[in-house]
C-alpha cells in the first residue's frame, strides 16, 4: 500500500488543529478477570452501555464475559470444544452471536439473548480458519469463513435457525474480515493468493454473494477489520496492516460494487500488529485500537473529518484487540496480555 506522505501530513496537521475540545481520550486498561485465555477476544454489544466478549480458554473451551457498563462479570465457560478464535456480532435486536471453528472442522455457535448464553451448537460447514460474523439486518447475523478449497462459505442466523451454507469461489489465504454496511449487506475483505498480498473484497446482499474484486494495496495482515461508518448508509471503513507494517484504511462508499467505489488505501502511520479493530462511536465516527511494535495498546479515532492520531494507552500485550460500539458515544476494546489475562479500555 502506498502512503501519500505529504498529503497525509497536511491532512493530519489540519485535523489536529481542528479537533473539538470535547473529544475525549481512551481510559486506562482494566482487568477482565484472572482467567487465562488462549486466543484473541471478540466483543459485541447486546444493548447500549453493555458488551459481551468471547475467547478460547484452556482445554479448547469457549469462555465468555460481560461488561455491565462499569465492570466485568468474570469469564464463564460455555460447554463444548472450539479450536479457533471466536467471532461475535450483535444482531441489532438484543442478541449476540459468537461462532468459532470446532473439533470436526465446522462452525459451532452460541447465542447470548441479553440474559443468558445458549448451548454451543454445531452449525455445519468445513472451514480452515476462524469464522467472521457481522450483522445483516435486525435479527440476522452472517458468519463467513474460508472454506477448504480457498473461497468463502457462509451461513445466516435469523434468530432461531441457521440457513444452508452458501459458497463463493475464490483463492484467498487466512480468515476474512467482515462488516455490515448499515444497509442490509455485509462486506468482507481477504488476502488473495492469486495476486500475492493483494486485497480482495466481496459483498453479501442478504441473499447472494457478489464476485471478488481487487481493491488494490498489498497487505501482510491476517486480521481485517470492517465497520459501518453510520453515515451515509452503505459506507464501510476497513482497516488493514500494510507490507510496511503501517496501518491503512480503505472505505467503500456505497453504490455500485466495483473497485472504483472504494476510496483507496490511506496510511495512518504507526507500526502495528496484524489486527487493528475499530467500532462506531456515533454516526460517521470511529474508535480504533491496535497493539504496536512496542507491545503496548495504542488508540486512534476518526472524528468525522479526520484521524486524531495514535495515542499510547500502555500495557504489554501479545494479541489483537477487539472493539465494540457501546452505543453511548464510546467503544470498548479488549486484548490479551503477556500473562494470558485480558484487559479492556473504553473511549474516546
Secondary structure by P-SEA (a helix, b strand, c coil): cccaaaaaaaaaaaaaaccccccccccccccccccccccbbbbbbccccbbbbbbbcccbbbbbbbbcccccccccccccccccbbbbbbccccbbbbbbbcccccccccccccccccccccbbbbbccbbbbbbccccbbbbbbbccccccccccccccccccbbbbbcccccbbbbbbccccbbbbbbbbcccccbbbbbbbcccccccccccbbbbcccbbbbbbccccccbbbbbbbccccbbbbbbbccccccccccccccccccccccbbbbbbcccccccccccccccbbbbbbbccccccccccccccccbbbbbbbccccbbbbbbccccccccccccc
